[in-house]
Amino acid sequence: MLGEPITLEQAKQQLKLEADDVEQDGRIALLIPAARRAIENATGLVIVGDGITMNPADAPVIVLAMLLQVDDWFTNGVTGEKVSAPVAAVLGPLRTWVMR
């Protein structure tokens, strides 16, 4: 993966926003990498950048988790760096034990 696993357009579809509704684009664009970083922290995986450790077969799960996390933060506000409970449930099988 060269860029973020989800696009602004995918996030807007998840949020049920029209493609031509650009009022929230900046906010959504900030939530996308934040969601990815939260998912990387929750799983111990590297999804984007050097040293990617994510199995490409897990990409659909990562995409779903990112869409759900962006939706949660957009709807409820960012409440911290941890993933929401539904996202944690989706990610459960991907978690690795990482010493921090």
Backbone as JSON Lines, residues from 0, in Angstrom:
{"i":0,"aa":"M","n":[0.83,-1.17,0.0],"ca":[0.0,0.0,0.0],"c":[0.88,1.24,0.0]}
{"i":1,"aa":"L","n":[0.62,2.13,-0.91],"ca":[1.43,3.33,-0.99],"c":[0.88,4.45,-0.13]}
{"i":2,"aa":"G","n":[-0.42,4.62,-0.11],"ca":[-1.04,5.67,0.68],"c":[-1.87,5.06,1.8]}
{"i":3,"aa":"E","n":[-2.78,5.86,2.31],"ca":[-3.67,5.36,3.35],"c":[-4.57,4.26,2.78]}
{"i":4,"aa":"P","n":[-4.95,3.29,3.59],"ca":[-5.79,2.2,3.12],"c":[-7.19,2.63,2.68]}
{"i":5,"aa":"I","n":[-7.67,3.78,3.16],"ca":[-8.97,4.27,2.71],"c":[-8.81,5.67,2.13]}
{"i":6,"aa":"T","n":[-9.71,6.0,1.24],"ca":[-9.69,7.31,0.61],"c":[-10.72,8.22,1.28]}
{"i":7,"aa":"L","n":[-10.59,9.49,0.99],"ca":[-11.57,10.46,1.47],"c":[-12.96,10.09,0.95]}
{"i":8,"aa":"E","n":[-13.03,9.66,-0.29],"ca":[-14.32,9.29,-0.88],"c":[-14.95,8.1,-0.14]}
{"i":9,"aa":"Q","n":[-14.16,7.09,0.2],"ca":[-14.68,5.95,0.95],"c":[-15.18,6.38,2.32]}
{"i":10,"aa":"A","n":[-14.42,7.25,2.98],"ca":[-14.82,7.72,4.29],"c":[-16.13,8.51,4.2]}
{"i":11,"aa":"K","n":[-16.26,9.34,3.18],"ca":[-17.5,10.11,3.01],"c":[-18.69,9.19,2.74]}
{"i":12,"aa":"Q","n":[-18.49,8.12,2.0],"ca":[-19.57,7.15,1.78],"c":[-19.97,6.52,3.11]}
{"i":13,"aa":"Q","n":[-18.99,6.13,3.93],"ca":[-19.28,5.55,5.24],"c":[-20.08,6.52,6.1]}
{"i":14,"aa":"L","n":[-19.75,7.8,5.99],"ca":[-20.41,8.84,6.78],"c":[-21.72,9.3,6.16]}
{"i":15,"aa":"K","n":[-22.06,8.72,5.03],"ca":[-23.28,9.07,4.31],"c":[-23.32,10.54,3.9]}
{"i":16,"aa":"L","n":[-22.14,11.05,3.49],"ca":[-22.03,12.41,2.98],"c":[-21.96,12.37,1.47]}
{"i":17,"aa":"E","n":[-22.55,13.33,0.82],"ca":[-22.5,13.42,-0.64],"c":[-21.07,13.75,-1.08]}
{"i":18,"aa":"A","n":[-20.68,13.23,-2.22],"ca":[-19.33,13.46,-2.73],"c":[-19.05,14.94,-2.94]}
{"i":19,"aa":"D","n":[-20.06,15.71,-3.32],"ca":[-19.84,17.13,-3.57],"c":[-19.98,18.0,-2.32]}
{"i":20,"aa":"D","n":[-20.25,17.37,-1.18],"ca":[-20.31,18.09,0.1],"c":[-18.89,18.15,0.64]}
{"i":21,"aa":"V","n":[-18.23,19.28,0.44],"ca":[-16.81,19.4,0.79],"c":[-16.57,20.1,2.12]}
{"i":22,"aa":"E","n":[-17.63,20.48,2.8],"ca":[-17.5,21.25,4.04],"c":[-16.66,20.54,5.1]}
{"i":23,"aa":"Q","n":[-16.77,19.24,5.21],"ca":[-16.07,18.47,6.24],"c":[-14.83,17.74,5.73]}
{"i":24,"aa":"D","n":[-14.44,17.97,4.47],"ca":[-13.32,17.23,3.88],"c":[-12.03,17.36,4.69]}
{"i":25,"aa":"G","n":[-11.71,18.54,5.15],"ca":[-10.48,18.73,5.92],"c":[-10.47,17.93,7.2]}
{"i":26,"aa":"R","n":[-11.59,17.96,7.9],"ca":[-11.7,17.2,9.15],"c":[-11.58,15.7,8.9]}
{"i":27,"aa":"I","n":[-12.27,15.21,7.87],"ca":[-12.22,13.79,7.55],"c":[-10.81,13.39,7.14]}
{"i":28,"aa":"A","n":[-10.15,14.24,6.36],"ca":[-8.78,13.95,5.91],"c":[-7.83,13.82,7.09]}
{"i":29,"aa":"L","n":[-8.07,14.55,8.17],"ca":[-7.24,14.42,9.37],"c":[-7.56,13.14,10.14]}
{"i":30,"aa":"L","n":[-8.81,12.72,10.11],"ca":[-9.21,11.52,10.86],"c":[-8.67,10.23,10.24]}
{"i":31,"aa":"I","n":[-8.47,10.22,8.92],"ca":[-8.03,9.0,8.25],"c":[-6.67,8.52,8.75]}
{"i":32,"aa":"P","n":[-5.6,9.33,8.72],"ca":[-4.32,8.83,9.24],"c":[-4.35,8.61,10.75]}
{"i":33,"aa":"A","n":[-5.15,9.38,11.46],"ca":[-5.26,9.17,12.92],"c":[-5.88,7.81,13.2]}
{"i":34,"aa":"A","n":[-6.89,7.43,12.43],"ca":[-7.51,6.12,12.6],"c":[-6.51,5.01,12.28]}
{"i":35,"aa":"R","n":[-5.72,5.2,11.22],"ca":[-4.73,4.18,10.88],"c":[-3.7,4.01,11.99]}
{"i":36,"aa":"R","n":[-3.24,5.14,12.53],"ca":[-2.25,5.05,13.62],"c":[-2.84,4.38,14.85]}
{"i":37,"aa":"A","n":[-4.09,4.66,15.17],"ca":[-4.74,4.0,16.31],"c":[-4.84,2.5,16.07]}
{"i":38,"aa":"I","n":[-5.13,2.12,14.84],"ca":[-5.23,0.7,14.51],"c":[-3.85,0.04,14.53]}
{"i":39,"aa":"E","n":[-2.84,0.75,14.06],"ca":[-1.48,0.21,14.16],"c":[-1.1,0.0,15.63]}
{"i":40,"aa":"N","n":[-1.43,0.96,16.48],"ca":[-1.12,0.82,17.91],"c":[-1.9,-0.33,18.53]}
{"i":41,"aa":"A","n":[-3.14,-0.51,18.13],"ca":[-3.97,-1.57,18.71],"c":[-3.54,-2.96,18.28]}
{"i":42,"aa":"T","n":[-2.99,-3.06,17.08],"ca":[-2.65,-4.38,16.54],"c":[-1.16,-4.69,16.59]}
{"i":43,"aa":"G","n":[-0.32,-3.67,16.69],"ca":[1.12,-3.89,16.6],"c":[1.6,-4.04,15.17]}
{"i":44,"aa":"L","n":[0.71,-3.81,14.2],"ca":[1.06,-3.93,12.79],"c":[1.52,-2.59,12.24]}
{"i":45,"aa":"V","n":[2.36,-2.65,11.22],"ca":[2.7,-1.47,10.44],"c":[1.92,-1.59,9.14]}
{"i":46,"aa":"I","n":[1.03,-0.62,8.9],"ca":[0.12,-0.7,7.76],"c":[0.63,0.11,6.58]}
{"i":47,"aa":"V","n":[1.28,1.23,6.85],"ca":[1.76,2.14,5.81],"c":[3.19,2.54,6.13]}
{"i":48,"aa":"G","n":[4.01,2.7,5.11],"ca":[5.37,3.18,5.31],"c":[6.39,2.07,5.23]}
{"i":49,"aa":"D","n":[7.56,2.36,5.77],"ca":[8.65,1.39,5.76],"c":[8.37,0.27,6.74]}
{"i":50,"aa":"G","n":[8.74,-0.94,6.37],"ca":[8.62,-2.07,7.27],"c":[7.2,-2.56,7.48]}
{"i":51,"aa":"I","n":[6.39,-2.51,6.45],"ca":[4.99,-2.96,6.56],"c":[4.97,-4.41,7.05]}
{"i":52,"aa":"T","n":[4.17,-4.65,8.09],"ca":[4.05,-6.0,8.64],"c":[2.65,-6.58,8.44]}
{"i":53,"aa":"M","n":[1.76,-5.8,7.87],"ca":[0.4,-6.27,7.64],"c":[0.38,-7.28,6.5]}
{"i":54,"aa":"N","n":[-0.33,-8.37,6.7],"ca":[-0.54,-9.35,5.65],"c":[-1.53,-8.74,4.65]}
{"i":55,"aa":"P","n":[-1.2,-8.71,3.36],"ca":[-2.12,-8.14,2.38],"c":[-3.52,-8.77,2.41]}
{"i":56,"aa":"A","n":[-3.61,-10.02,2.83],"ca":[-4.91,-10.68,2.92],"c":[-5.79,-10.04,4.0]}
{"i":57,"aa":"D","n":[-5.18,-9.32,4.93],"ca":[-5.93,-8.66,6.01],"c":[-6.4,-7.26,5.64]}
{"i":58,"aa":"A","n":[-6.08,-6.8,4.43],"ca":[-6.44,-5.45,4.01],"c":[-7.93,-5.16,4.14]}
{"i":59,"aa":"P","n":[-8.84,-6.08,3.76],"ca":[-10.27,-5.77,3.92],"c":[-10.67,-5.52,5.38]}
{"i":60,"aa":"V","n":[-10.06,-6.23,6.3],"ca":[-10.35,-6.03,7.73],"c":[-9.84,-4.66,8.17]}
{"i":61,"aa":"I","n":[-8.66,-4.29,7.73],"ca":[-8.08,-2.99,8.07],"c":[-8.95,-1.87,7.5]}
{"i":62,"aa":"V","n":[-9.39,-2.02,6.26],"ca":[-10.25,-1.0,5.64],"c":[-11.54,-0.85,6.44]}
{"i":63,"aa":"L","n":[-12.18,-1.96,6.78],"ca":[-13.42,-1.91,7.57],"c":[-13.17,-1.22,8.91]}
{"i":64,"aa":"A","n":[-12.09,-1.6,9.59],"ca":[-11.77,-1.02,10.89],"c":[-11.53,0.48,10.77]}
{"i":65,"aa":"M","n":[-10.82,0.9,9.74],"ca":[-10.56,2.33,9.57],"c":[-11.85,3.09,9.29]}
{"i":66,"aa":"L","n":[-12.71,2.55,8.45],"ca":[-13.98,3.22,8.16],"c":[-14.82,3.34,9.43]}
{"i":67,"aa":"L","n":[-14.88,2.28,10.22],"ca":[-15.64,2.33,11.47],"c":[-15.05,3.34,12.45]}
{"i":68,"aa":"Q","n":[-13.71,3.4,12.52],"ca":[-13.07,4.33,13.47],"c":[-13.28,5.77,13.03]}
{"i":69,"aa":"V","n":[-13.12,6.06,11.76],"ca":[-13.37,7.41,11.26],"c":[-14.82,7.81,11.54]}
{"i":70,"aa":"D","n":[-15.74,6.89,11.29],"ca":[-17.17,7.15,11.55],"c":[-17.4,7.46,13.02]}
{"i":71,"aa":"D","n":[-16.81,6.67,13.9],"ca":[-17.0,6.88,15.34],"c":[-16.46,8.24,15.76]}
{"i":72,"aa":"W","n":[-15.25,8.56,15.35],"ca":[-14.66,9.84,15.74],"c":[-15.39,11.02,15.11]}
{"i":73,"aa":"F","n":[-15.84,10.88,13.87],"ca":[-16.56,11.96,13.2],"c":[-17.89,12.21,13.91]}
{"i":74,"aa":"T","n":[-18.57,11.14,14.29],"ca":[-19.89,11.24,14.91],"c":[-19.82,11.64,16.38]}
{"i":75,"aa":"N","n":[-18.9,11.04,17.12],"ca":[-18.86,11.22,18.57],"c":[-17.73,12.11,19.07]}
{"i":76,"aa":"G","n":[-16.84,12.5,18.19],"ca":[-15.67,13.27,18.59],"c":[-14.54,12.33,18.98]}
{"i":77,"aa":"V","n":[-13.34,12.81,18.83],"ca":[-12.16,12.01,19.19],"c":[-12.06,12.0,20.7]}
{"i":78,"aa":"T","n":[-12.07,10.81,21.25],"ca":[-12.06,10.66,22.71],"c":[-10.75,10.09,23.23]}
{"i":79,"aa":"G","n":[-9.77,9.99,22.39],"ca":[-8.47,9.45,22.79],"c":[-7.82,8.76,21.62]}
{"i":80,"aa":"E","n":[-6.71,8.12,21.87],"ca":[-5.96,7.47,20.81],"c":[-6.33,6.01,20.62]}
{"i":81,"aa":"K","n":[-7.18,5.48,21.49],"ca":[-7.55,4.07,21.4],"c":[-8.71,3.89,20.43]}
{"i":82,"aa":"V","n":[-8.79,2.69,19.88],"ca":[-9.88,2.38,18.96],"c":[-11.17,2.15,19.75]}
{"i":83,"aa":"S","n":[-12.29,2.35,19.08],"ca":[-13.59,2.13,19.71],"c":[-13.83,0.63,19.89]}
{"i":84,"aa":"A","n":[-14.8,0.29,20.72],"ca":[-15.1,-1.12,21.0],"c":[-15.45,-1.91,19.74]}
{"i":85,"aa":"P","n":[-16.29,-1.39,18.84],"ca":[-16.57,-2.16,17.62],"c":[-15.33,-2.4,16.76]}
{"i":86,"aa":"V","n":[-14.46,-1.41,16.7],"ca":[-13.23,-1.56,15.93],"c":[-12.32,-2.59,16.59]}
{"i":87,"aa":"A","n":[-12.22,-2.56,17.9],"ca":[-11.41,-3.55,18.62],"c":[-11.91,-4.96,18.34]}
{"i":88,"aa":"A","n":[-13.23,-5.12,18.27],"ca":[-13.8,-6.44,17.98],"c":[-13.43,-6.9,16.58]}
{"i":89,"aa":"V","n":[-13.49,-6.0,15.62],"ca":[-13.12,-6.34,14.24],"c":[-11.65,-6.71,14.16]}
{"i":90,"aa":"L","n":[-10.82,-6.01,14.91],"ca":[-9.38,-6.21,14.85],"c":[-8.88,-7.38,15.69]}
{"i":91,"aa":"G","n":[-9.7,-7.91,16.55],"ca":[-9.29,-8.96,17.47],"c":[-8.38,-10.03,16.87]}
{"i":92,"aa":"P","n":[-8.76,-10.62,15.75],"ca":[-7.9,-11.68,15.17],"c":[-6.56,-11.2,14.65]}
{"i":93,"aa":"L","n":[-6.4,-9.9,14.43],"ca":[-5.16,-9.37,13.87],"c":[-4.16,-8.93,14.91]}
{"i":94,"aa":"R","n":[-4.57,-8.87,16.14],"ca":[-3.69,-8.34,17.18],"c":[-2.46,-9.22,17.37]}
{"i":95,"aa":"T","n":[-1.34,-8.55,17.56],"ca":[-0.1,-9.24,17.88],"c":[0.35,-8.76,19.24]}
{"i":96,"aa":"W","n":[1.09,-9.56,19.91],"ca":[1.59,-9.16,21.23],"c":[2.84,-8.34,21.02]}
{"i":97,"aa":"V","n":[2.77,-7.1,21.44],"ca":[3.89,-6.18,21.28],"c":[4.25,-5.61,22.63]}
{"i":98,"aa":"M","n":[5.52,-5.66,22.97],"ca":[5.99,-5.07,24.22],"c":[6.13,-3.56,24.0]}
{"i":99,"aa":"R","n":[5.5,-2.77,24.85],"ca":[5.59,-1.3,24.74],"c":[6.05,-0.73,26.04]}
